[in-house]
Amino acid sequence: MTFLSTRRLLIASAAAFALSTSLGAQAQSASPASATPVAPAQAAASLAPRGAQLDIRQVFKRMQDAGMHSISEIDWDDGRYEVKATNAQGQRVKLYVNGTTGAIEYTRIVNRHR
């Protein structure tokens, strides 16, 4: 099994576990009226990885504002976001973005022809 297949299997398993846990908790609740609604701010915060204060949408918007386009990936790794995009000069780049401030900490030009 390849790394990607293993990763997908783990993600699917985690999603199934979370869904079953959620459904079990809903079935045990006393009444539907007792459910606590989630505020939009809480829902947006759940999109950000643990330790980050910006969610993926906010990072995407900041990268667009910085002149990046063709944004293909935004991943959380080692306490920061890693973003693959094309800069204003048309070069493919990998950006390392602070998860709290959204500042670009480091930019690396990616050679597509490896």
C-alpha positions as a Python dict, from the first residue, in 0.01 Angstrom:
ca = {
    (1, 'M'): (0, 0, 0),
    (2, 'T'): (142, 340, -93),
    (3, 'F'): (178, 630, 148),
    (4, 'L'): (-106, 817, -24),
    (5, 'S'): (-339, 515, 0),
    (6, 'T'): (-252, 471, 366),
    (7, 'R'): (-312, 840, 432),
    (8, 'R'): (-652, 827, 260),
    (9, 'L'): (-747, 517, 457),
    (10, 'L'): (-654, 686, 785),
    (11, 'I'): (-850, 999, 695),
    (12, 'A'): (-1156, 794, 598),
    (13, 'S'): (-1132, 592, 920),
    (14, 'A'): (-1103, 906, 1132),
    (15, 'A'): (-1402, 1062, 954),
    (16, 'A'): (-1611, 748, 1007),
    (17, 'F'): (-1517, 739, 1376),
    (18, 'A'): (-1601, 1108, 1422),
    (19, 'L'): (-1935, 1062, 1247),
    (20, 'S'): (-2029, 756, 1453),
    (21, 'T'): (-1929, 932, 1776),
    (22, 'S'): (-2133, 1237, 1678),
    (23, 'L'): (-2439, 1029, 1590),
    (24, 'G'): (-2412, 836, 1916),
    (25, 'A'): (-2398, 1157, 2117),
    (26, 'Q'): (-2702, 1297, 1935),
    (27, 'A'): (-2901, 979, 2001),
    (28, 'Q'): (-2826, 1004, 2374),
    (29, 'S'): (-2929, 1369, 2408),
    (30, 'A'): (-3254, 1432, 2596),
    (31, 'S'): (-3422, 1646, 2332),
    (32, 'P'): (-3340, 1825, 2007),
    (33, 'A'): (-3399, 2158, 2180),
    (34, 'S'): (-3105, 2090, 2413),
    (35, 'A'): (-2855, 2095, 2124),
    (36, 'T'): (-2622, 2393, 2139),
    (37, 'P'): (-2596, 2580, 1807),
    (38, 'V'): (-2247, 2651, 1678),
    (39, 'A'): (-2171, 3017, 1622),
    (40, 'P'): (-2017, 3111, 1284),
    (41, 'A'): (-1694, 3217, 1458),
    (42, 'Q'): (-1668, 2875, 1626),
    (43, 'A'): (-1734, 2698, 1296),
    (44, 'A'): (-1462, 2899, 1122),
    (45, 'A'): (-1221, 2830, 1406),
    (46, 'S'): (-1275, 2457, 1358),
    (47, 'L'): (-1136, 2491, 1003),
    (48, 'A'): (-797, 2597, 1139),
    (49, 'P'): (-550, 2332, 1257),
    (50, 'R'): (-461, 2313, 1626),
    (51, 'G'): (-214, 2594, 1703),
    (52, 'A'): (-317, 2811, 1407),
    (53, 'Q'): (-536, 3115, 1439),
    (54, 'L'): (-597, 3163, 1067),
    (55, 'D'): (-805, 2909, 879),
    (56, 'I'): (-738, 2794, 524),
    (57, 'R'): (-982, 3044, 371),
    (58, 'Q'): (-807, 3333, 542),
    (59, 'V'): (-466, 3209, 426),
    (60, 'F'): (-600, 3172, 69),
    (61, 'K'): (-732, 3530, 75),
    (62, 'R'): (-403, 3667, 211),
    (63, 'M'): (-207, 3488, -60),
    (64, 'Q'): (-436, 3635, -327),
    (65, 'D'): (-390, 3980, -172),
    (66, 'A'): (-12, 3925, -189),
    (67, 'G'): (-36, 3869, -566),
    (68, 'M'): (-31, 3489, -572),
    (69, 'H'): (-257, 3298, -811),
    (70, 'S'): (-309, 2936, -921),
    (71, 'I'): (-299, 2835, -556),
    (72, 'S'): (-296, 2456, -568),
    (73, 'E'): (-225, 2345, -210),
    (74, 'I'): (-249, 2480, 142),
    (75, 'D'): (-117, 2236, 404),
    (76, 'W'): (-49, 2270, 776),
    (77, 'D'): (296, 2141, 869),
    (78, 'D'): (543, 2212, 1151),
    (79, 'G'): (340, 2496, 1299),
    (80, 'R'): (286, 2687, 974),
    (81, 'Y'): (103, 2669, 645),
    (82, 'E'): (280, 2553, 330),
    (83, 'V'): (126, 2700, 16),
    (84, 'K'): (198, 2609, -347),
    (85, 'A'): (111, 2889, -588),
    (86, 'T'): (228, 3102, -879),
    (87, 'N'): (377, 3442, -801),
    (88, 'A'): (325, 3766, -996),
    (89, 'Q'): (631, 3686, -1212),
    (90, 'G'): (476, 3356, -1322),
    (91, 'Q'): (709, 3135, -1116),
    (92, 'R'): (577, 2835, -922),
    (93, 'V'): (664, 2888, -558),
    (94, 'K'): (626, 2717, -223),
    (95, 'L'): (546, 2964, 52),
    (96, 'Y'): (582, 2912, 424),
    (97, 'V'): (313, 3119, 597),
    (98, 'N'): (281, 3202, 967),
    (99, 'G'): (-42, 3040, 1094),
    (100, 'T'): (-112, 3323, 1336),
    (101, 'T'): (-24, 3638, 1142),
    (102, 'G'): (-50, 3520, 780),
    (103, 'A'): (293, 3668, 705),
    (104, 'I'): (501, 3493, 439),
    (105, 'E'): (806, 3371, 630),
    (106, 'Y'): (994, 3212, 341),
    (107, 'T'): (949, 3169, -33),
    (108, 'R'): (1111, 2895, -241),
    (109, 'I'): (1096, 2878, -621),
    (110, 'V'): (985, 2530, -726),
    (111, 'N'): (1147, 2366, -1027),
    (112, 'R'): (868, 2184, -1212),
    (113, 'H'): (1104, 1982, -1432),
    (114, 'R'): (1246, 1745, -1171),
}
